[in-house]
């Protein structure tokens, strides 16, 4: 588990990569149905929680890291960079799913 705190100490974020072994995430459902609306098959690798947001961290076969919460986003198309960005609370250059147009739009920060 990795905890991060913003510079103003207003929240603490927790990245837990052990959620899979705790069986809190239902792996079988991920194998049967894509979790994204554009039919990309992803696999859960952890859970992220802070005072503003909760989300499952998922990865596709290409190493793209997704944060699946109320509004799914692509954090990074590179696995290592995506995990680092989540730890550092860096949401620059991310993409948010647009359910109307069914495309990933660059997220405004």
BELSUL-V421277 format. One record per helix or strand. SS is the DSSP state (H for helix, E for strand). FROM is the first residue (numbers start at 1). LEN is the number of residues. Records with the same first field share a line. If there is no record, write none. Layout:
SS=FROM-LEN, FROM-LEN
This chain:
E=2-4, 12-5, 42-8, 54-7, 65-4, 73-4, 95-4, 103-4
H=27-6, 79-9
